[in-house]
Amino acid sequence: MLRVWKRWLVNDWKYNRFRLFCETLGSLAFILIYLLMAWYGDDVCITTIFLIQLVGSGLHIINAYMRDSVNLILLNSIVIIIALFGLAKMHLV
């Protein structure tokens, strides 16, 4: 398992650095959301969560496009729509 992961990482670093960058930062964005929620609990700023979610999903869409993954593009598009709806409901109503 470790060899497969290493081979994937080396291959992406050699041939697809931008894709690896987008995938890594997008994943780190979602990890950051969970860390913020764990640290602040009920006091977490939902606007910050939605903004980080938009960045992470945007990076994941770029990655999914480069991997020709229609299902991940659709999934992250839905996540973006939900985040935009939440932001609009919070700040425009």
C-alpha positions as CSV (number, residue, x, y, z in Angstrom):
1,M,0.0,0.0,0.0
2,L,2.8,2.4,0.9
3,R,4.6,1.6,-2.4
4,V,1.4,2.4,-4.4
5,W,1.0,5.7,-2.5
6,K,4.7,6.6,-3.1
7,R,4.5,5.8,-6.8
8,W,1.4,7.9,-7.2
9,L,3.0,10.8,-5.3
10,V,6.2,10.6,-7.4
11,N,4.3,10.3,-10.6
12,D,2.1,13.3,-9.9
13,W,5.1,15.3,-8.7
14,K,6.9,14.6,-12.0
15,Y,4.1,15.0,-14.5
16,N,1.2,16.8,-12.8
17,R,2.5,19.2,-10.2
18,F,-0.4,21.6,-10.6
19,R,-3.0,18.8,-10.2
20,L,-1.1,17.6,-7.1
21,F,-1.1,21.2,-5.7
22,C,-4.8,21.6,-6.3
23,E,-5.7,18.2,-4.8
24,T,-3.5,18.7,-1.7
25,L,-4.6,22.3,-1.0
26,G,-8.2,21.4,-1.6
27,S,-8.0,18.5,0.9
28,L,-6.1,20.7,3.4
29,A,-9.0,23.2,3.2
30,F,-11.5,20.6,4.2
31,I,-9.2,19.3,7.0
32,L,-9.0,23.0,8.2
33,I,-12.8,23.1,8.4
34,Y,-12.9,20.1,10.6
35,L,-10.1,21.5,12.8
36,L,-11.9,24.8,13.2
37,M,-15.1,23.1,14.2
38,A,-13.3,20.8,16.6
39,W,-11.4,23.8,18.2
40,Y,-14.2,26.4,18.4
41,G,-17.2,24.0,18.7
42,D,-20.5,25.9,18.6
43,D,-18.6,29.3,18.4
44,V,-17.1,28.6,15.0
45,C,-17.7,31.3,12.4
46,I,-20.0,29.7,9.7
47,T,-19.0,32.4,7.2
48,T,-15.4,31.3,7.5
49,I,-16.4,27.7,7.1
50,F,-18.4,28.5,3.9
51,L,-15.5,30.5,2.4
52,I,-13.0,27.8,3.1
53,Q,-15.4,25.3,1.6
54,L,-15.7,27.4,-1.6
55,V,-11.9,27.4,-2.0
56,G,-11.5,23.7,-1.2
57,S,-14.3,22.7,-3.6
58,G,-13.0,25.0,-6.3
59,L,-9.6,23.4,-6.1
60,H,-11.2,19.9,-6.1
61,I,-13.1,20.8,-9.2
62,I,-9.9,21.8,-11.0
63,N,-8.4,18.5,-9.9
64,A,-11.4,16.5,-11.0
65,Y,-11.4,18.2,-14.4
66,M,-7.8,17.3,-14.9
67,R,-8.6,13.7,-13.9
68,D,-11.7,13.7,-16.2
69,S,-13.9,12.8,-13.1
70,V,-17.4,13.9,-13.9
71,N,-18.8,12.6,-10.6
72,L,-16.3,14.6,-8.5
73,I,-17.0,17.7,-10.6
74,L,-20.7,17.3,-9.9
75,L,-20.2,16.6,-6.2
76,N,-18.1,19.6,-5.7
77,S,-20.4,21.8,-7.7
78,I,-23.2,20.8,-5.4
79,V,-21.0,21.7,-2.4
80,I,-20.3,25.1,-3.9
81,I,-24.1,25.7,-4.5
82,I,-24.8,24.8,-0.9
83,A,-22.1,27.1,0.4
84,L,-23.3,30.0,-1.8
85,F,-26.9,29.4,-0.7
86,G,-25.8,29.4,3.0
87,L,-23.7,32.6,2.5
88,A,-26.6,34.3,0.7
89,K,-29.1,33.3,3.3
90,M,-26.9,34.6,6.1
91,H,-25.8,37.9,4.6
92,L,-28.5,38.9,2.1
93,V,-31.7,38.2,4.1
